[in-house]
Amino acid sequence: MTDLWGGLYAAARLLITLDPDLIEIALRSLRVTLSALAIACVIALPLAALLAVRRFRLRRATIAILNALMGLPPVVVGLVVYVLLSRAGPLGVLGLLFTPTAMIIAQVIIIVPLVASIAHQSLRELWAEYHDLLISLDTTQRQRIATLLWDGRRSLLTAALAGFGRAIGEVGAIMVVGGNIDHATRVMTTAIALETGKGNFALALGLGFVLIALAIAVNLAIHWLSRTERGQQW
Amino acid sequence: MVEMLPLVATGVTVTRRGKRLIGPVDLNIEGDGVTVVIGPNGAGKTTLLQALHGITRLNAGTVRWACPATQARRAQAFVFQTPVMLRRSVLENLIYPLRAGGMARKAALALGREWCGRIGLGAAEGRPATVLSRGEKQKLAIARALIIEPAVLFLDEPSASLDGGATREVETLIETAAKGGTRVILSTHDMGQARRLARDAVFLLRGRVHERGPAPEFFHSPGTAQARAFLAGDIVE
């Protein structure tokens, strides 16, 4: 119990004094996660819409695989990305290992299946509603995808937030490919793991509370910006 | 407007899960005015309209227009029995087909506003279409179909479960469109509506065209016993 109080105290002190190290790693956490999320959405949302509007032979298999990949173990993803990016690996010449870029790559791989699966679920229902009309209007596949993405944007937000949640709290993959290097690749989660390992529970908990607050703040900000749950929005 | 009539359907058959829904149907649609498709529940009215419109897969037979198929596709519109409302504002719903057809947004908006006023939704143009009443949704769906000035308009029971006032407004829209040169093909359960609108009638029974004739004669003295019984309000199966 004393550790928890100590953690709250540490969190308060870090925030009130605007601890420069804290701000640095918090900003890096946000930068890595939001970049990964943006890239993942660009890949996953059109993919989800395509899976909804188009009937092709491997469609069911693709959906099943995407669903299965939602449970991808991050540390394994980290390992595979590590092998690919390591000096001896096929992408070694890029020199990306132990950089934030490597962390972003790993996180994109982890959250694309999650965002695509959740987005597909809601777009499928929307498509069932729109199907007859859009077929009758002789729309092109592109127009159908654009219509679904635009009209389904509120439920897609949920998919994106789920992806954000997974990425911001992720530690296994980014630890492996980022290396938790101070002032280079240290982020909130890897710092917490480090402090916990050192037995520095108060600081670890403090960082943990700040991380939770950060996640909630981002969620609230996005909801506020997109005006969900207000008036007659749908 | 594209010259796409006559519409010639030959041996059109639609089968789903081993059950024949319609067919074989041979039907010619030409001239102008309103063709009304009537018949008991399950006779295949909706399937026939969808088959003619080309949004349902045919198991046999052909539907031919006087112009190339792609051109014909763009010059017709369909209003579904349950109006499909895009999760957008009334105005955005109206301009959707225009935008999909490549019209510039500004021109589309101007035309959309004009139609909003025409269907009495001028004050509601910014409201989400999904919260409209049943009658307003139906008017919006018809306006959205008419806004592209189709040569042929299909309506599947356009006034099912509407009250008198809304039905009258819907019929006025249909009549105005027909007078403007749009060929209308509509199915209905409402014999009063069929009599009010029809130039000719198609009586469907068990997936086939049982009788076809120009409107006053058909309603006055149908040629077959089943049509006579149906018009008299008997249950025909």
Interface residues (C-beta under 8 A of the other chain):
Chain A: L126 E129 Y130 D132 L133 I135 S136 L137 D138 T139 Q143 T147 D151 G152 Q232 W234
Chain B: H53 I55 R73 R74 A77 F78 F80 V84 L86 R87 R88 Y96 P97 A100 R127 P128 T130 V131
